[in-house]
Amino acid sequence: MEGFPDEICLGRSGGPPWICEVPCHPLDKPCPGDQGCYLHGLWDRFVCATPATPPEADEGDSCKFTGECRGAQPCAPAEILEGCASQRCCTSYCDLNAPGVACSAPEMCVPYFDPEWVAPAFMNLGFCSLVQSEDRSTERAAGLLQER
């Protein structure tokens, strides 16, 4: 994918890398095999990874963290989702440039990252949420989603 390196590596200055991961984008760049595209908190980027246990939760199902959701979809707090009967449920990523495609009303596509510091490659990345962007709650929704 244009703009993405082949690998992102973490390691000591002057030493060999400790770990290398393949970068991805939840909307555009698929991961190989049974890997999913997950946010890596140390890099504020998405990388391909295999969850510890196979994900079994579908959209709207209860979850504790993103690795439990099929398709590496985000696990979000109930307060920003429609019909979530648990503390957190799986929701969908969506394309901010095509917001009506992935979300079902009353949810809407809101930015995944705070628009003031998002990397250019993720400007179009959103997730389905009840939060209205015009009331400045989008930043709160994104923060809640990333709290894990």
C-alpha positions in Angstrom: 0.0 0.0 0.0 1.3 3.4 -0.9 2.7 5.3 2.0 3.3 2.3 4.2 6.7 0.7 4.8 7.1 -3.1 4.4 7.8 -3.5 8.1 7.8 -1.4 11.3 10.5 -2.5 13.7 11.1 -1.7 17.4 14.5 -2.1 19.0 17.5 -0.5 20.7 19.5 2.2 19.0 22.3 0.5 17.2 21.1 -3.0 18.1 19.0 -5.6 16.3 15.2 -5.1 16.3 13.2 -6.7 19.0 10.1 -7.1 16.9 9.0 -6.3 13.4 5.3 -6.0 12.3 3.7 -5.6 8.9 1.7 -2.3 8.8 -1.9 -2.3 7.6 -5.0 -0.1 7.3 -8.3 -1.5 8.6 -10.1 -0.3 5.5 -7.6 -0.8 2.7 -4.7 -3.2 3.3 -5.6 -6.8 4.2 -3.4 -8.9 6.5 -2.1 -12.4 5.5 -3.8 -15.6 6.7 -5.8 -15.4 10.0 -4.2 -12.2 11.1 -6.2 -9.0 11.7 -5.3 -5.3 11.5 -4.9 -4.0 15.0 -3.9 -0.7 16.5 -0.4 -0.9 18.1 -0.4 1.6 20.9 3.4 2.1 21.0 3.4 3.2 17.4 -0.1 4.7 17.0 -0.3 2.7 13.8 -2.1 -0.5 12.8 -0.1 -3.7 12.3 -1.0 -7.2 11.3 -1.2 -9.5 14.2 -2.7 -12.8 15.3 -5.0 -12.6 18.4 -4.2 -14.9 21.3 -7.5 -16.7 20.9 -9.7 -16.8 17.7 -12.1 -13.9 17.7 -15.7 -15.0 18.1 -17.7 -11.8 18.7 -19.7 -10.2 15.8 -20.8 -6.6 15.5 -23.1 -5.8 18.4 -21.8 -8.7 20.6 -20.2 -8.2 24.0 -16.4 -7.8 24.1 -13.7 -6.8 26.5 -11.1 -5.8 23.9 -10.7 -5.5 20.1 -9.0 -8.9 19.8 -12.3 -10.6 20.6 -14.1 -9.0 17.6 -14.2 -10.9 14.2 -12.4 -9.1 11.4 -10.3 -7.1 13.9 -13.3 -4.7 14.4 -13.1 -2.3 17.3 -14.5 -3.0 20.8 -16.2 0.2 21.9 -17.9 1.4 25.1 -21.7 0.8 25.3 -22.4 4.5 25.9 -21.5 5.3 22.3 -23.3 2.3 20.6 -26.9 1.5 19.8 -28.3 -1.5 21.5 -25.2 -2.7 23.3 -26.3 -4.7 26.4 -22.8 -5.0 27.9 -20.1 -2.6 29.0 -18.4 -2.9 25.6 -19.5 -4.3 22.2 -18.0 -4.8 18.8 -18.7 -2.1 16.2 -17.5 -1.5 12.7 -14.8 0.6 11.1 -16.1 2.9 8.4 -14.7 5.2 5.7 -15.3 8.9 6.6 -15.4 9.6 2.8 -18.3 7.2 2.4 -20.1 7.5 5.8 -23.5 6.1 4.9 -22.1 2.8 3.7 -21.1 0.9 6.9 -23.1 2.4 9.7 -26.8 1.7 10.5 -28.9 4.6 11.8 -28.9 6.1 14.4 -25.1 5.4 14.4 -22.9 7.5 12.2 -19.3 7.3 11.0 -17.0 9.4 13.3 -13.2 9.9 13.2 -11.2 7.1 14.9 -8.4 9.5 15.7 -8.5 13.1 16.8 -8.4 15.1 13.6 -5.7 17.4 15.0 -3.0 14.7 15.2 -4.0 11.9 12.9 -1.5 10.5 10.4 -2.4 11.3 6.8 -2.8 7.6 6.0 -5.7 7.4 8.5 -7.6 10.6 7.8 -10.5 8.5 6.3 -10.6 6.0 9.2 -13.8 6.1 11.3 -15.9 3.9 13.4 -19.7 3.6 13.9 -20.9 5.5 16.9 -23.9 7.4 18.3 -21.8 10.4 19.0 -22.6 13.5 16.9 -19.5 15.2 15.4 -20.9 18.7 15.6 -21.1 18.6 19.4 -17.3 18.1 19.8 -18.0 14.6 21.3 -16.1 12.9 18.5 -12.8 13.4 20.3 -14.4 11.8 23.4 -15.7 8.9 21.4 -12.3 8.3 19.8 -10.7 8.5 23.3 -13.2 6.1 24.8 -12.6 3.6 21.9 -8.8 3.7 22.3 -8.8 3.4 26.1 -9.2 -0.4 25.8 
